[in-house]
Amino acid sequence: MSNPNFIDYVKIFCKSGDGGSGSSHFRREKFVPKGGPDGGDGGKGGNIILKGNKQLWTLLHLKFTKHIVAENGGNGAGSRKHGSNGKDAIIEVPLGTIARFSDDEEKKLEIIKHDEEKILLRGGLGGLGNDHFKSSTNQSPKYSQDGKEGIEEWITLELKVLADVGLVGFPNAGKSTLLSSISKAKPKIGDYPFTTLTPNLGVVPYKDYKSFVVADIPGIIEGASEGKGLGTRFLRHIERNSILLFIIPIDSPIKKEFQLLNNELKKYNKKLLKKKIIIAISKCDLIPKEDIDKINFKSKYPVINISSISNFGLEKLKESIWKEINSK
């Protein structure tokens, strides 16, 4: 997935439906001149509901939808007729979407499964009809309840891409080239900073018709955790990946670059470093094969030398990723 219309953050105004009013009605029929109260209840207002849709990859469809309003409940009527319930407003979102109240950064709810539905804002309850208020001391109550108003809020929807593997590296580390080599994804590739401006997803085929999903995240720069470059806007996508694949070019100061990447992730969210990590030394086609083994970079994580251009080490990399995906 590479889409210039990739939208992962929108702010929309939502209002759940008002509850319908109860009825103040008395039974009036021939031969029943003094019928008692028979006002029906008002209907419930519609909810605002988030629903997961695995066919969606972006929040683009909500970019220009600024107001979403659920239907109000109907008013009650005589003969104890209940007002109709308001129709729910269902907002379909990609898997991995988080909803927050705009004035509160605390996470409200998240959608991670297809067809999963969660109520974002509940509709107002319908008011009770006067039939509910009759008693031995008041057999003809003339009052009923108004329905409760719905809830209105500005809601922030934020998408965090769901993928098995997230590619982590500085601009021009070779992430997009790797993704295009091991999957059918066609990300934009160039030898200048920030070629990748949106996350790209690729399905990587493995043995026996198995596969896993890799996300190419826009390049990290020093200070990204503080918002520099593309900053935290895309760092959040890494939170959803079960494995982080660090891509470091062989012609760079490997140890220093790894430490810088490590530090930026740590500053943004310490929990990221508790994920499974693999290190791929990319662009190995730039030096003679006999010199590759002379590189003295040791780590507690698996280190694999690769070249996306010549396909060197890519099968070994896929085997390592599959092993980590299935390890406890």
HELIX and SHEET records of a PDB file:
HELIX    1   1 LEU A   60  LEU A   62  5                                   3    
HELIX    2   2 ASN A  130  PHE A  133  5                                   4    
HELIX    3   3 LYS A  175  ILE A  182  1                                   8    
HELIX    4   4 LYS A  207  TYR A  209  5                                   3    
HELIX    5   5 ALA A  224  GLU A  226  5                                   3    
HELIX    6   6 GLY A  231  ILE A  238  1                                   8    
HELIX    7   7 ILE A  254  TYR A  268  1                                  15    
HELIX    8   8 LYS A  270  LYS A  274  5                                   5    
HELIX    9   9 CYS A  284  LEU A  286  5                                   3    
HELIX   10  10 LYS A  289  ILE A  292  1                                   4    
HELIX   11  11 LEU A  314  ASN A  326  1                                  13    
SHEET    1   A 5 HIS A  67  VAL A  69  0                                        
SHEET    2   A 5 TYR A   9  LYS A  15  1                                        
SHEET    3   A 5 GLU A 152  LEU A 159 -1                                        
SHEET    4   A 5 THR A  97  PHE A 101 -1                                        
SHEET    5   A 5 LEU A 109  ILE A 111 -1                                        
SHEET    1   B 3 ALA A  89  VAL A  93  0                                        
SHEET    2   B 3 ILE A  48  GLY A  52  1                                        
SHEET    3   B 3 GLU A 117  LEU A 121 -1                                        
SHEET    1   C 6 ASN A 200  PRO A 205  0                                        
SHEET    2   C 6 SER A 211  ASP A 216 -1                                        
SHEET    3   C 6 VAL A 165  VAL A 168  1                                        
SHEET    4   C 6 ILE A 243  PRO A 249  1                                        
SHEET    5   C 6 LYS A 276  SER A 282  1                                        
SHEET    6   C 6 VAL A 303  ASN A 305  1                                        
END                                                                             
